[in-house]
Amino acid sequence: MSSQRRSDGPPARVQLSRAAGWRMPAGARKVDRTTPWGNPFDYRGPGRDRAVAICEYTAWLDGEGPDELPAGHRVFSRSWVLEHLDELAGARLACWCPLDGPCHSNVLGARVYEHTHRASETVRKAAYGAISRRTTPRDSARRPVGHGKTRRSRANAQPGPPAG
């Protein structure tokens, strides 16, 4: 995989390796089970696979089950993960899963992209709103079009019969 980060979607993944001489690329962030970003749902065991563990992880991030889950000697916290998504923005996510298969880092990457995209959209809308409020004439919002006469129209008006 190239060392470039995709800018059109969630962060690209990096597969961790124990091969001699392998180093994690610059700008990559480790998100395996040794970190708070890890998937607390194990894929190993009878009737289990990565897809099942990732579905459970996705449901957990969506609010199913307890906020904190013990897994081995660690305790994983959903609220911590969701509160710290911005720390992963702009980073390639590194995990042990094969690049051509499912991985919880895909779920994290999508959440990071959604979180940062939503945040930037909010900022853009706030900035656009401030600009449009400054450039819109104040009177146009308060005075309906076509109501009342202007000085010019009164000056050009024909005199009518006197009020009686």
DONU-40573 format. One record per residue: residue number from 1; x, y, z of N, C-alpha, C in turn; chain. Coordinates in steps of 0.05 Angstrom, whole numbers, plus 5000, padded with zeros to 4 digits. Example, Ala and Ser with C-alpha at 12.3 -4.5 7.8 and 13.67 -1.06 7.14 Angstrom:
> nr,n.c1,n.c2,n.c3,ca.c1,ca.c2,ca.c3,c.c1,c.c2,c.c3,kette
> 1,5264,4886,5156,5246,4910,5156,5264,4934,5156,A
> 2,5257,4955,5142,5273,4979,5143,5258,5001,5157,A
This chain:
> nr,n.c1,n.c2,n.c3,ca.c1,ca.c2,ca.c3,c.c1,c.c2,c.c3,kette
> 1,5017,4976,5000,5000,5000,5000,5018,5025,5000,A
> 2,5010,5045,4987,5026,5069,4986,5026,5083,5012,A
> 3,5046,5101,5016,5048,5115,5041,5030,5140,5041,A
> 4,5015,5144,5020,4997,5168,5018,4972,5162,5034,A
> 5,4961,5183,5046,4935,5181,5060,4914,5189,5040,A
> 6,4892,5173,5040,4870,5180,5023,4857,5205,5034,A
> 7,4850,5225,5017,4837,5249,5027,4807,5249,5020,A
> 8,4798,5229,5006,4770,5228,4997,4753,5210,5015,A
> 9,4763,5201,5037,4747,5183,5054,4762,5176,5079,A
> 10,4754,5155,5092,4766,5147,5117,4796,5141,5113,A
> 11,4811,5142,5135,4840,5138,5133,4847,5110,5122,A
> 12,4868,5109,5108,4878,5083,5098,4889,5067,5121,A
> 13,4891,5041,5118,4901,5023,5139,4930,5015,5134,A
> 14,4942,5008,5156,4969,4997,5155,4968,4970,5170,A
> 15,4981,4950,5159,4982,4924,5174,5008,4923,5190,A
> 16,5005,4920,5216,5029,4918,5233,5044,4892,5226,A
> 17,5070,4892,5231,5086,4869,5224,5109,4866,5244,A
> 18,5117,4841,5248,5140,4835,5265,5165,4828,5248,A
> 19,5163,4833,5223,5185,4827,5205,5209,4844,5212,A
> 20,5233,4832,5209,5258,4846,5215,5259,4871,5198,A
> 21,5265,4893,5211,5269,4919,5197,5243,4934,5192,A
> 22,5220,4922,5197,5195,4936,5192,5191,4958,5212,A
> 23,5183,4981,5203,5177,5004,5221,5150,5015,5213,A
> 24,5135,5024,5233,5109,5036,5227,5114,5062,5212,A
> 25,5099,5066,5190,5102,5090,5174,5096,5116,5190,A
> 26,5110,5137,5183,5104,5163,5195,5075,5170,5191,A
> 27,5062,5181,5211,5035,5189,5209,5015,5167,5214,A
> 28,5025,5143,5221,5007,5121,5227,5002,5120,5257,A
> 29,4979,5110,5265,4972,5108,5293,4963,5080,5299,A
> 30,4976,5067,5318,4970,5040,5326,4943,5039,5340,A
> 31,4925,5021,5331,4898,5019,5342,4891,4990,5349,A
> 32,4912,4973,5354,4907,4945,5361,4897,4942,5390,A
> 33,4894,4918,5399,4884,4913,5426,4902,4921,5448,A
> 34,4927,4928,5443,4945,4938,5464,4940,4968,5469,A
> 35,4922,4980,5454,4916,5009,5457,4887,5012,5465,A
> 36,4879,5035,5475,4851,5040,5482,4832,5039,5457,A
> 37,4844,5040,5433,4828,5039,5409,4822,5011,5400,A
> 38,4833,4991,5413,4829,4964,5405,4801,4953,5406,A
> 39,4796,4931,5392,4770,4918,5392,4768,4899,5416,A
> 40,4750,4904,5435,4748,4887,5458,4736,4859,5452,A
> 41,4725,4856,5428,4712,4831,5420,4732,4814,5405,A
> 42,4738,4791,5416,4758,4772,5405,4745,4756,5382,A
> 43,4760,4753,5361,4750,4737,5338,4758,4708,5340,A
> 44,4776,4701,5358,4784,4674,5361,4765,4658,5378,A
> 45,4760,4634,5371,4743,4616,5387,4723,4603,5368,A
> 46,4709,4583,5379,4690,4568,5363,4667,4585,5353,A
> 47,4661,4584,5327,4639,4599,5315,4644,4629,5313,A
> 48,4669,4637,5316,4675,4665,5315,4694,4671,5292,A
> 49,4692,4695,5281,4711,4704,5261,4712,4735,5263,A
> 50,4729,4747,5247,4733,4776,5248,4707,4791,5242,A
> 51,4691,4781,5223,4667,4795,5216,4648,4797,5240,A
> 52,4645,4775,5255,4628,4775,5279,4639,4795,5300,A
> 53,4665,4794,5305,4677,4812,5324,4673,4841,5316,A
> 54,4675,4847,5290,4672,4874,5281,4643,4883,5282,A
> 55,4624,4865,5277,4596,4872,5281,4590,4878,5310,A
> 56,4601,4863,5328,4597,4868,5357,4610,4895,5364,A
> 57,4633,4900,5353,4647,4926,5359,4631,4949,5349,A
> 58,4620,4947,5325,4604,4969,5314,4579,4973,5331,A
> 59,4565,4952,5339,4542,4954,5356,4549,4967,5383,A
> 60,4572,4959,5393,4581,4971,5419,4586,5001,5416,A
> 61,4600,5009,5395,4604,5038,5391,4578,5053,5387,A
> 62,4558,5039,5375,4532,5051,5371,4515,5052,5397,A
> 63,4525,5041,5419,4512,5044,5445,4501,5019,5457,A
> 64,4504,4996,5443,4494,4971,5455,4514,4961,5476,A
> 65,4503,4951,5498,4519,4940,5519,4531,4961,5537,A
> 66,4547,4952,5556,4559,4971,5576,4580,4988,5563,A
> 67,4584,5011,5576,4604,5030,5566,4632,5018,5568,A
> 68,4638,5005,5590,4664,4993,5594,4663,4963,5592,A
> 69,4682,4952,5576,4683,4923,5572,4711,4913,5580,A
> 70,4712,4893,5598,4738,4880,5604,4745,4861,5581,A
> 71,4770,4861,5573,4779,4842,5553,4808,4835,5560,A
> 72,4812,4811,5570,4839,4803,5580,4846,4820,5604,A
> 73,4869,4833,5604,4877,4849,5626,4870,4879,5623,A
> 74,4856,4885,5602,4849,4913,5596,4819,4918,5600,A
> 75,4811,4943,5603,4783,4951,5603,4780,4972,5580,A
> 76,4763,4966,5561,4758,4984,5539,4734,5002,5545,A
> 77,4736,5027,5539,4714,5046,5544,4704,5059,5518,A
> 78,4678,5054,5513,4665,5066,5489,4666,5096,5491,A
> 79,4659,5107,5514,4658,5137,5516,4686,5149,5511,A
> 80,4707,5136,5520,4734,5146,5515,4740,5146,5485,A
> 81,4733,5124,5472,4739,5122,5443,4724,5144,5428,A
> 82,4698,5148,5434,4682,5168,5419,4691,5196,5426,A
> 83,4701,5201,5450,4710,5228,5458,4737,5234,5446,A
> 84,4752,5214,5437,4780,5219,5428,4783,5212,5398,A
> 85,4761,5212,5383,4763,5206,5354,4781,5226,5340,A
> 86,4780,5252,5348,4795,5272,5334,4825,5267,5336,A
> 87,4834,5251,5355,4863,5245,5357,4872,5227,5333,A
> 88,4853,5214,5321,4860,5196,5298,4857,5210,5271,A
> 89,4847,5235,5271,4843,5249,5246,4870,5254,5232,A
> 90,4871,5247,5207,4894,5251,5191,4915,5229,5193,A
> 91,4910,5209,5210,4929,5187,5214,4920,5162,5199,A
> 92,4939,5146,5190,4933,5120,5179,4931,5101,5203,A
> 93,4911,5084,5204,4906,5067,5227,4920,5040,5223,A
> 94,4936,5032,5244,4952,5008,5242,4941,4986,5261,A
> 95,4936,4963,5249,4927,4939,5264,4939,4914,5252,A
> 96,4936,4891,5265,4947,4866,5256,4931,4852,5234,A
> 97,4906,4861,5230,4888,4847,5211,4899,4850,5183,A
> 98,4895,4829,5166,4903,4831,5138,4889,4854,5124,A
> 99,4903,4867,5106,4892,4891,5092,4869,4884,5074,A
> 100,4867,4859,5065,4846,4852,5046,4821,4840,5061,A
> 101,4821,4841,5087,4799,4831,5103,4787,4852,5121,A
> 102,4765,4844,5135,4752,4864,5153,4770,4869,5177,A
> 103,4767,4893,5188,4782,4902,5211,4767,4923,5226,A
> 104,4769,4923,5253,4756,4944,5268,4767,4972,5261,A
> 105,4791,4973,5251,4802,4999,5243,4786,5012,5220,A
> 106,4773,4995,5204,4755,5006,5183,4732,5021,5197,A
> 107,4721,5009,5218,4699,5021,5233,4709,5047,5245,A
> 108,4732,5046,5259,4743,5070,5271,4749,5092,5250,A
> 109,4760,5084,5227,4766,5103,5206,4741,5117,5195,A
> 110,4720,5101,5192,4694,5113,5183,4684,5132,5204,A
> 111,4686,5125,5229,4677,5143,5251,4693,5169,5251,A
> 112,4719,5166,5248,4736,5190,5248,4729,5208,5225,A
> 113,4726,5196,5201,4718,5212,5178,4691,5226,5182,A
> 114,4672,5211,5192,4645,5222,5197,4647,5245,5217,A
> 115,4662,5240,5239,4665,5260,5260,4678,5286,5250,A
> 116,4701,5283,5236,4715,5307,5226,4699,5320,5204,A
> 117,4686,5305,5186,4670,5316,5165,4646,5332,5177,A
> 118,4633,5320,5197,4610,5334,5210,4620,5359,5223,A
> 119,4643,5358,5237,4654,5382,5251,4661,5403,5231,A
> 120,4674,5396,5208,4681,5417,5189,4656,5428,5175,A
> 121,4636,5411,5171,4611,5421,5159,4597,5441,5178,A
> 122,4598,5436,5204,4586,5454,5224,4601,5481,5223,A
> 123,4628,5479,5222,4643,5504,5220,4637,5519,5195,A
> 124,4636,5504,5172,4630,5517,5147,4602,5530,5147,A
> 125,4582,5517,5158,4556,5528,5160,4555,5553,5178,A
> 126,4569,5552,5200,4570,5575,5218,4584,5598,5204,A
> 127,4606,5593,5190,4619,5614,5175,4602,5626,5153,A
> 128,4589,5608,5138,4571,5617,5117,4548,5634,5128,A
> 129,4537,5625,5150,4515,5640,5163,4524,5668,5171,A
> 130,4549,5670,5182,4559,5696,5191,4563,5714,5166,A
> 131,4574,5703,5145,4578,5719,5120,4552,5727,5108,A
> 132,4533,5709,5106,4507,5716,5093,4492,5736,5110,A
> 133,4495,5735,5137,4481,5755,5153,4493,5783,5149,A
> 134,4520,5785,5144,4532,5811,5140,4526,5822,5113,A
> 135,4522,5805,5093,4518,5816,5066,4488,5819,5059,A
> 136,4470,5810,5076,4442,5813,5070,4432,5839,5082,A
> 137,4418,5856,5066,4408,5881,5077,4389,5875,5100,A
> 138,4392,5891,5121,4376,5886,5145,4346,5891,5140,A
> 139,4340,5910,5124,4312,5916,5119,4297,5895,5104,A
> 140,4311,5880,5087,4297,5861,5070,4283,5839,5086,A
> 141,4294,5833,5109,4281,5812,5125,4257,5822,5141,A
> 142,4257,5849,5146,4236,5860,5162,4213,5871,5146,A
> 143,4218,5882,5123,4197,5896,5108,4188,5879,5084,A
> 144,4164,5870,5084,4154,5855,5061,4156,5871,5035,A
> 145,4161,5858,5013,4164,5871,4988,4136,5881,4979,A
> 146,4136,5906,4968,4111,5917,4957,4093,5932,4977,A
> 147,4101,5932,5002,4084,5946,5022,4095,5973,5028,A
> 148,4078,5993,5030,4086,6020,5036,4097,6034,5011,A
> 149,4096,6060,5012,4105,6075,4989,4131,6089,4996,A
> 150,4148,6091,4977,4173,6106,4981,4169,6135,4976,A
> 151,4188,6152,4982,4185,6180,4978,4182,6186,4948,A
> 152,4197,6172,4932,4195,6177,4903,4167,6170,4893,A
> 153,4156,6148,4901,4129,6141,4891,4108,6161,4901,A
> 154,4112,6172,4925,4093,6191,4935,4095,6218,4919,A
> 155,4120,6225,4913,4124,6250,4898,4112,6249,4870,A
> 156,4113,6226,4857,4103,6222,4830,4073,6215,4830,A
> 157,4062,6212,4852,4033,6204,4853,4015,6227,4845,A
> 158,3994,6221,4831,3974,6241,4824,3957,6248,4848,A
> 159,3951,6273,4851,3934,6280,4874,3906,6269,4870,A
> 160,3896,6258,4891,3870,6246,4890,3849,6265,4901,A
> 161,3824,6256,4901,3804,6274,4913,3810,6279,4943,A
> 162,3803,6302,4952,3808,6308,4980,3792,6289,4998,A
> 163,3804,6283,5020,3791,6265,5039,3768,6280,5052,A
> 164,3746,6267,5055,3723,6282,5063,3713,6275,5088,A
